[in-house]
Amino acid sequence: MQLLGFLFNPLVLILLLASAISGILGDVTNAAIIGSIVAVSVAINFFQDYRSQRAAEQLRRLVQSPASVLRDGKWLELPMAEVVPGDVIRLSAGDLVPADSRLLEERDLSINQAALTGESFPANKQAGDLPDDSSVPIDEATNATFMGTSVVSGSAICLVVHTGVTTELGHIGQRLRGRPAETEFERGTRRYGVLITRTVIFLVIFVFLVNALARRDPLESFLFAVALAVGLTPEFLPMIISVTLAQGALRMARKKVIVKHLPSIENFGSMDILCTDKTGTITAGEIHVASSLDWQGNRSDVPLRLAYLNSACETGIKSALDQAIVEHPPADAVPATKLDELPFDFLRRRLSVVVEDGGGTPLLVTKGAPESVLPVCTRLSTTQGEAPLDSAARETVQATFSRLSAEGYRLLAVGFRRIEKRPAYAPEDEAELVFAGFVSFMDPPQEDVAETLQTLHQDGVTVKILTGDNDLVTHHVCDYLVKPRRWNTSFIQLFMVVLGPISSIYDFLTFFVLLKVLQSSEVLFHTGWFVESLATQTLVIFVIRTTGNPFRSRPSRSLLAGVLVTVAVGLLLPYSPWAATLGFAAPPLGFYVFLTLVVAAYLVQVQLIKPWFYRHASL
């Protein structure tokens, strides 16, 4: 099926039809050449796709994680494919979940479900029944784990319910198995193929009717129209596209990138917007504590000391900020005994712990996003003690937050209060807190990120940063950039209409000189037209490859060498041992004088018309 997909390309279909007609009419050589070109083009596409799929499969095997399964009373490490419904599996931090399963036991279990829900923050899981037995969305199924997700923290024992295609991930895979969406490059080549097809059909019918009205022999008129169709068809284009894309795939492979679908290379190259994460991509992902500051932005040890108590006692989801705090303990850290924890959630956007720190009554310490901690604070911690957090003080805190964020710091706000001892605490206890200040963090940009962003800018790619940080921090790290040109079939059609007739004018001039001036035979006419067409249509590449002066925009060495070698081969073929086989004869010296003048005049005329064309063409 994959091989058939490559054959149903409009350009390939045109070439197969031209090859078939040439064969039927007895032109076996031409039919064989066109058929060989199609075969090579399709083979390159098929081979590259096959090789890429094999490489991707090998990578999947390398990164495949085994599952810990209870069999006959023993825990065994088995491939995920051998897990079946009814198995009991064991999960721990870092494991990939091998199947959809129900929790039997768990301890502080947090699961990253981004592959299914798109939510990057882990979900807390608990064994037990849901309040309602009816089906619930994945993100609300707190007593289940799903294939394709991963364990962030904690451990669990689970009963496997679904495996393979019956899992939630399997259902998604089934829906994605349809024909992939057409890439922009495929759409462009299809439209170009349709354009060529329409042009060929129109010209064939037109030429045939003109010859019929002139009372020419119908068979000769038909053969001439078919020859015209074959001549107009870009036989080498599919192979050139395949070779070029395959070369791109090889270059990307050297950069450790696997290209599974060749047309995706051009699609990737026509990208005009790149959405990227900030932490670990734009930045180094090496977060460290920068400072501990009070409500006015002055240095203070209190916020970091309290944040350390919170992070050290936290047993739920630990973020990179928690890790940085734990690795940066304050000099005056005091031992504490944890009494309770109020885990982070997306409604509160804060986390609290209750500890005994030797201060008499328990201490509740809350840390989180400043916009979530500040509203539950009513007082300030100052060098003179506590003070009311009135509107003026809140404005100062907000100004401090904005200033530090604009300098590129990520901030955690910290609040606290003494609270009576009791068996359990609730989120409602996060009230009337004392605002201690901020702990600031710095995640420096990658060393080469400036160069990378500049390269993207030069290539016309707008970079968008997707991040959970506030816009001030993000703006400090990177700005937005601009856009490239894309495949435009309407532009190509206009290009053909405006510049195409110029080539035809010089073809007709060549016909006149060959037939009327040089009195050429059929073989010599064939040779002269071939040499003139090859020279003009290859050398014009140097003119049309740039919108400006071709002498100022130098071609690559490979392009220069390729074109010159092609022209040289075309000039030498009439003198080669294969000349008779190809139907060529050596032209007289006068033809080469004419050829030089024709090529020079054609290139100059295209260069003169080109600026007018680009001024009036809509790019």
C-alpha positions in Angstrom: 0.0 0.0 0.0 2.9 2.4 0.8 4.4 1.7 -2.6 1.1 2.4 -4.3 0.9 5.7 -2.5 4.1 6.9 -4.1 2.7 5.9 -7.6 -0.4 8.0 -7.2 1.5 11.3 -7.6 0.1 13.4 -10.4 3.6 13.9 -11.9 4.3 10.2 -11.7 1.0 9.4 -13.3 1.7 11.8 -16.2 5.1 10.1 -16.8 3.7 6.6 -16.6 1.0 7.6 -19.2 3.7 9.2 -21.4 5.8 6.1 -21.1 2.9 3.8 -22.0 2.0 5.9 -25.1 5.6 6.0 -26.2 5.8 2.2 -25.9 2.5 1.7 -27.8 3.7 3.9 -30.6 7.0 2.0 -30.9 9.3 4.4 -29.2 10.7 1.8 -26.8 13.9 3.8 -25.9 11.9 6.8 -24.7 9.4 4.6 -22.9 12.3 2.8 -21.1 14.0 6.0 -20.1 10.8 7.5 -18.7 9.9 4.3 -16.9 13.4 4.0 -15.4 13.2 7.6 -14.1 9.8 6.8 -12.4 11.2 3.6 -11.0 14.3 5.3 -9.5 12.1 8.1 -8.0 9.6 5.7 -6.4 12.4 3.4 -5.2 14.2 6.3 -3.4 11.1 7.4 -1.7 10.2 3.8 -0.6 13.7 2.9 0.5 14.0 6.1 2.6 10.7 5.6 4.3 11.4 1.9 4.9 14.9 2.7 6.4 13.4 5.5 8.6 10.7 3.2 9.9 13.2 0.5 10.8 15.4 3.1 12.6 12.4 4.4 14.5 11.5 0.8 15.5 15.0 0.1 16.7 14.9 3.2 18.8 11.6 2.1 20.3 13.2 -1.2 21.2 16.2 0.5 22.8 14.0 2.8 25.0 11.4 0.2 25.8 11.0 -0.2 29.6 10.2 -3.6 31.2 7.2 -4.0 33.5 7.4 -5.4 37.0 4.7 -8.2 37.1 3.6 -10.6 39.8 3.6 -14.1 38.4 3.3 -17.3 40.6 4.1 -15.2 43.7 7.3 -13.7 42.3 8.0 -10.3 40.9 9.4 -10.6 37.3 10.7 -8.0 34.9 8.8 -8.7 31.6 8.4 -6.8 28.3 5.4 -4.6 28.2 3.9 -6.7 25.4 3.7 -9.7 27.7 1.5 -7.9 30.3 -2.2 -9.2 30.1 -5.4 -8.2 31.8 -5.6 -9.7 35.3 -1.9 -9.2 36.0 -0.7 -7.4 39.1 2.0 -4.9 38.4 4.3 -2.8 40.5 5.1 0.8 39.8 7.7 3.1 41.2 9.2 6.5 40.4 10.5 6.7 36.8 8.4 3.7 35.5 6.3 3.8 32.4 2.8 2.5 33.0 2.5 -0.6 30.8 -1.3 -0.9 30.8 -4.6 0.7 31.9 -4.9 -0.5 35.5 -6.7 0.1 38.8 -4.9 1.0 41.9 -4.8 -1.6 44.7 -2.3 0.1 46.9 -0.4 3.4 46.6 2.0 5.6 48.5 2.2 9.3 47.6 1.7 8.3 43.9 2.0 11.1 41.3 1.6 10.3 37.6 2.5 12.4 34.5 -0.5 12.1 32.2 0.6 14.7 29.6 0.6 12.1 26.8 -3.2 11.7 27.3 -4.5 14.9 28.8 -1.9 17.5 27.6 -1.5 18.6 31.2 2.2 18.9 32.0 1.7 18.9 35.8 1.5 15.4 37.4 -1.7 14.1 38.9 -2.0 12.7 42.4 -3.5 9.2 42.5 -5.3 7.4 45.4 -6.5 3.8 45.7 -10.2 3.3 46.3 -13.6 3.7 44.6 -14.7 6.9 42.9 -17.8 8.6 44.3 -19.7 7.9 41.1 -19.3 4.6 39.3 -20.2 6.1 35.9 -17.4 6.8 33.4 -15.3 9.8 34.2 -12.7 11.7 32.1 -9.1 10.5 32.4 -8.0 13.5 34.4 -10.6 12.8 37.0 -9.9 9.0 37.3 -7.8 9.3 40.5 -7.9 5.6 41.2 -6.5 4.5 37.8 -3.3 4.6 35.9 -3.1 4.6 32.1 -0.7 3.1 29.5 1.7 5.7 28.1 1.9 7.7 31.3 4.8 7.7 33.7 5.4 7.7 37.5 6.8 11.0 38.8 6.9 10.0 42.5 5.7 7.4 44.9 4.9 3.7 44.4 1.8 1.6 43.7 0.5 -1.9 43.2 -2.1 -2.1 40.4 -4.5 -4.6 38.7 -4.2 -4.6 34.9 -7.6 -4.0 33.2 -6.8 -3.2 29.6 -3.8 -3.7 27.4 -2.7 -2.9 23.8 -5.4 -1.4 21.5 -8.1 -1.6 24.2 -6.3 1.0 26.4 -7.0 4.7 26.3 -3.7 5.3 24.4 -4.6 2.4 22.0 -8.0 4.1 21.2 -6.1 7.3 20.4 -3.7 5.3 18.2 -6.6 3.7 16.3 -8.1 7.1 15.6 -4.7 8.3 14.2 -4.3 5.3 11.9 -6.2 7.0 9.1 -4.4 8.6 6.2 -2.1 11.4 7.5 -3.0 14.9 6.6 -1.5 16.1 3.4 1.6 18.2 4.0 2.0 21.6 2.4 4.8 20.2 0.2 2.6 17.3 -1.0 -0.3 19.7 -1.6 2.1 21.9 -3.6 3.5 19.1 -5.8 -0.1 17.8 -6.3 -1.3 21.2 -7.5 1.8 21.6 -9.7 1.1 18.2 -11.2 -2.5 19.2 -11.9 -1.2 22.4 -13.5 1.2 20.5 -15.7 -1.5 18.0 -16.6 -4.0 20.7 -17.6 -1.3 22.5 -19.6 -0.3 19.3 -21.4 -3.9 18.3 -22.2 -4.8 21.8 -23.5 -1.7 22.0 -25.7 -2.1 18.4 -27.1 -5.8 19.0 -28.0 -5.0 22.5 -29.4 -2.1 21.2 -31.6 -4.1 18.2 -32.7 -7.1 20.4 -33.7 -4.9 22.9 -35.5 -3.3 20.1 -37.5 -6.7 18.6 -38.2 -8.0 21.9 -39.5 -4.9 22.2 -41.7 -5.9 18.8 -43.1 -2.7 17.1 -41.9 -2.6 13.4 -41.6 -4.5 12.5 -38.4 -2.0 9.9 -37.3 0.9 12.2 -37.8 -1.0 15.0 -36.0 -1.6 12.7 -33.1 2.0 11.5 -32.9 3.2 15.1 -32.9 0.8 16.0 -30.1 2.0 13.0 -28.1 5.6 14.0 -28.7 4.8 17.5 -27.5 3.2 16.1 -24.4 6.2 14.0 -23.6 8.5 17.0 -24.2 6.4 19.2 -21.9 6.4 16.7 -19.1 9.2 17.3 -16.5 10.4 13.7 -16.6 13.3 14.3 -14.1 11.3 16.4 -11.6 10.0 13.5 -9.4 13.5 12.0 -9.3 15.1 15.4 -8.6 12.5 15.9 -5.7 13.2 12.4 -4.3 17.0 12.8 -4.5 16.9 16.2 -3.0 14.7 15.2 -0.1 16.7 12.0 0.5 19.9 14.1 0.6 18.2 16.3 3.2 17.2 13.2 5.2 20.8 12.0 5.2 22.0 15.4 6.4 19.5 15.4 9.2 20.5 11.8 10.1 24.0 13.1 10.7 22.4 15.4 13.3 20.7 12.4 15.0 17.3 13.2 13.4 15.1 10.4 11.9 13.0 11.4 8.9 10.1 9.0 8.7 8.3 10.7 5.8 10.4 12.5 3.1 7.9 15.3 2.2 7.9 16.3 5.9 11.4 17.7 5.4 10.1 20.5 3.1 7.1 20.9 5.5 9.6 21.4 8.3 11.6 23.8 6.3 8.5 25.9 5.4 7.8 26.4 9.1 7.1 30.0 10.0 6.2 29.6 13.7 8.1 27.5 16.2 6.5 26.9 19.6 9.0 25.9 22.3 9.2 25.4 26.0 11.4 27.8 27.9 12.8 25.8 30.8 15.5 23.4 29.6 15.1 24.4 26.0 15.7 28.2 25.8 17.3 28.1 29.2 19.8 25.6 30.6 17.2 23.9 32.9 19.7 24.3 35.8 17.7 26.2 38.3 19.4 27.6 41.4 18.5 29.8 44.2 19.5 33.4 43.5 18.5 35.3 46.6 16.1 35.4 49.6 14.3 38.8 49.7 11.8 40.6 51.9 8.6 42.3 50.7 10.6 45.4 49.6 13.3 43.4 47.7 15.9 43.7 50.4 18.0 40.7 51.4 16.4 38.6 54.2 17.1 35.0 55.4 13.6 34.4 56.6 11.9 33.5 53.2 14.5 30.9 52.3 14.6 29.4 55.8 10.8 28.9 55.7 10.8 27.7 52.1 13.5 25.1 53.1 11.2 23.8 55.8 8.4 23.5 53.3 10.4 21.8 50.6 12.3 19.5 52.9 9.1 18.2 54.5 7.1 18.0 51.3 6.3 14.4 50.2 4.0 15.1 47.2 5.2 16.4 43.8 8.6 18.0 44.0 9.4 20.6 41.3 12.7 21.9 40.1 12.3 24.8 42.4 12.0 22.5 45.4 15.1 20.6 44.3 17.0 23.9 44.1 15.9 24.9 47.6 16.8 21.6 49.2 20.2 21.8 47.5 20.7 25.3 48.9 19.9 24.9 52.7 20.2 28.1 54.7 22.9 28.3 57.3 20.4 28.8 60.1 18.0 25.9 59.1 16.4 24.4 62.2 15.3 20.7 62.6 11.5 20.2 62.4 9.0 17.5 62.7 6.3 17.3 60.1 2.7 17.1 61.3 0.7 17.4 58.1 0.8 18.5 54.4 -1.7 20.3 52.2 -0.6 19.2 48.7 -0.4 21.5 45.7 -3.4 21.7 43.4 -4.3 23.9 40.4 -7.1 25.8 42.2 -5.0 27.0 45.1 -1.6 27.0 43.3 0.3 26.7 46.6 1.5 24.0 49.0 1.6 24.1 52.8 3.2 22.0 55.5 2.6 22.1 59.2 5.7 21.4 61.4 6.9 21.6 65.0 10.1 23.7 65.0 10.5 24.2 68.7 8.6 27.4 68.7 5.8 26.3 70.9 2.7 26.0 68.7 3.0 24.3 65.3 4.1 26.4 62.3 2.2 26.4 59.0 4.4 27.4 56.1 2.9 28.1 52.7 4.8 28.7 49.4 3.6 29.1 45.8 3.0 31.6 43.1 3.0 35.1 44.4 -0.5 35.8 43.0 -1.8 32.8 45.0 0.0 33.3 48.3 -0.4 37.1 48.6 -4.3 37.0 48.7 -4.2 34.8 51.9 -1.8 37.1 53.7 -2.9 39.9 56.0 0.4 40.9 57.6 4.0 41.5 56.7 7.2 40.2 58.2 9.6 43.2 58.7 12.9 43.7 60.5 10.9 45.3 63.4 8.4 42.5 63.6 5.0 42.1 61.9 3.1 44.9 60.3 -0.4 45.1 58.5 -0.4 44.3 54.8 -2.4 47.3 53.8 -3.1 48.5 50.2 0.1 50.6 50.1 2.2 47.6 51.2 0.5 45.4 48.6 1.4 47.9 45.9 5.1 47.7 47.1 5.0 43.9 47.1 3.6 43.9 43.6 6.2 46.4 42.4 8.9 44.2 43.9 7.5 41.2 42.1 7.3 43.0 38.8 10.8 44.4 39.0 12.4 41.0 39.9 10.4 39.2 37.2 11.5 41.8 34.6 15.1 41.1 35.5 14.5 37.4 34.6 14.0 35.9 38.1 11.4 33.2 38.8 9.8 33.9 42.2 8.2 31.9 45.0 6.2 33.7 47.6 6.4 32.4 51.2 3.8 33.0 54.0 3.5 31.5 57.5 1.5 31.6 60.8 1.4 29.8 64.1 -1.5 27.4 64.4 -3.0 25.2 67.1 -2.1 21.6 67.1 -4.7 19.1 65.8 -4.9 15.7 64.0 -5.4 17.2 60.5 -5.4 20.4 58.7 -7.3 21.7 55.6 -6.8 24.3 52.9 -9.1 26.7 54.9 -6.2 27.0 57.4 -4.2 28.9 54.7 -5.6 32.2 55.9 -4.4 35.3 57.7 -0.8 34.4 56.9 2.2 36.6 57.5 3.9 37.4 54.2 7.6 36.6 54.6 8.9 37.6 51.2 10.3 36.0 48.0 12.8 33.3 47.1 14.2 34.1 43.7 15.6 31.6 41.2 17.7 32.0 38.1 17.7 29.6 35.1 20.4 31.0 32.7 19.9 30.8 29.0 21.6 28.1 27.0 25.1 29.2 25.9 24.2 29.0 22.2 20.6 30.1 22.4 21.3 33.6 21.1 23.0 32.2 18.0 20.1 29.7 17.5 17.4 32.4 17.8 19.3 34.6 15.4 19.6 31.7 12.9 15.8 31.1 13.2 15.2 34.8 12.7 17.3 34.8 9.5 15.4 31.8 8.3 12.1 33.6 8.8 10.9 31.7 11.8 8.8 33.3 14.5 9.6 31.8 17.9 6.8 31.5 20.5 7.6 30.6 24.1 5.2 28.3 25.9 5.8 28.5 29.6 4.2 28.6 33.0 6.3 31.6 34.0 4.8 35.0 33.9 5.2 37.2 30.8 7.8 39.4 32.4 10.2 36.6 33.0 9.6 35.2 29.5 10.1 38.6 27.9 13.5 38.9 29.6 14.6 35.6 28.1 13.5 36.0 24.5 11.6 38.2 22.1 9.5 37.4 19.1 10.9 37.2 15.6 9.5 37.1 11.4 8.2 34.8 8.3 9.3 32.8 5.3 7.9 32.2 1.8 6.0 29.0 1.0 5.1 26.9 -2.0 2.8 29.1 -4.2 1.3 27.3 -7.2 -0.4 30.5 -8.4 3.0 32.2 -8.5 4.5 29.3 -10.5 1.6 29.4 -12.9 2.1 33.2 -13.4 5.9 32.6 -13.8 5.1 30.1 -16.6 2.7 32.4 -18.4 5.1 35.4 -18.3 8.6 33.9 -18.7 7.6 30.7 -20.5 6.8 32.3 -23.9 10.3 33.9 -24.0 11.8 30.4 -24.2 9.3 29.5 -26.9 10.3 32.5 -29.0 13.9 31.3 -29.0 12.8 27.8 -29.8 10.9 29.0 -32.9 13.9 31.1 -33.8 16.1 28.0 -33.6 13.5 26.1 -35.8 13.8 28.9 -38.4 17.6 28.9 -38.5 17.8 25.1 -38.6 15.2 24.6 -41.4 15.7 27.8 -43.5 19.2 28.9 -43.0 21.1 25.7 -42.4 18.8 23.5 -44.4 19.0 20.8 -41.7 18.0 17.2 -42.2 15.7 15.5 -39.7 18.6 14.2 -37.7 20.4 17.5 -37.6 17.2 19.3 -36.7 16.7 16.9 -33.8 20.3 17.5 -32.6 20.2 21.3 -32.9 16.9 21.6 -31.0 18.2 19.2 -28.3 21.4 21.2 -27.8 19.7 24.6 -27.8 17.0 23.5 -25.4 19.4 21.9 -23.0 21.7 24.9 -23.0 19.0 27.6 -22.5 17.0 25.7 -20.0 19.9 24.8 -17.8 21.9 28.0 -17.9 18.8 30.1 -17.2 18.8 28.5 -13.7 21.6 31.0 -12.8 19.3 33.9 -13.7 16.0 32.8 -12.2 17.4 31.4 -9.0 17.6 34.9 -7.5 15.4 38.0 -7.7 18.4 40.2 -8.0 21.7 40.3 -10.0 22.9 36.8 -10.7 26.5 37.9 -10.6 26.1 39.2 -7.0 24.3 36.1 -5.8 26.7 33.3 -6.5 25.4 29.7 -6.8 26.8 26.9 -4.8 29.8 25.0 -6.2 27.6 21.8 -6.7 25.0 23.7 -8.7 27.6 25.5 -10.8 29.4 22.2 -11.5 26.2 20.3 -12.2 24.9 22.8 -14.8 28.2 23.3 -16.6 28.7 19.5 -16.8 25.2 19.0 -18.1 25.8 21.6 -20.9 29.2 20.1 -21.7 27.7 16.6 -22.0 24.9 18.0 -24.3 27.5 19.7 -26.6 29.7 16.6 -26.8 27.0 13.9 -27.3 26.7 14.6 -31.1 30.4 13.7 -31.4 30.3 10.6 -29.1 30.1 6.9 -30.1 26.4 6.9 -29.0 25.4 9.7 -31.4 23.9 7.4 -34.0 22.0 5.5 -31.4 20.5 8.6 -30.0 19.7 10.0 -33.5 22.3 12.8 -33.3 24.6 14.3 -35.9 27.4 16.8 -35.6 26.1 20.3 -36.3 28.1 22.8 -38.5 30.2 25.5 -37.0 27.7 28.1 -37.9 25.1 26.5 -35.6 27.4 27.1 -32.6 27.8 30.7 -33.5 24.1 31.0 -33.6 23.7 29.0 -30.3 26.1 31.4 -28.5 24.1 34.4 -29.6 20.8 32.8 -28.8 21.8 31.7 -25.2 23.2 35.2 -24.5 20.2 37.0 -25.8 17.8 34.7 -23.9 19.5 35.1 -20.6 19.8 38.9 -21.0 16.1 39.1 -21.9 15.0 37.0 -18.9 17.2 39.1 -16.6 15.6 42.3 -18.0 12.0 41.1 -17.6 12.6 39.5 -14.2 12.5 42.7 -12.1 9.2 43.8 -13.7 7.8 40.4 -13.1 8.7 40.4 -9.4 7.4 43.9 -8.9 4.0 42.9 -10.3 3.7 39.3 -9.0 2.1 38.7 -5.7 4.5 36.8 -3.6 
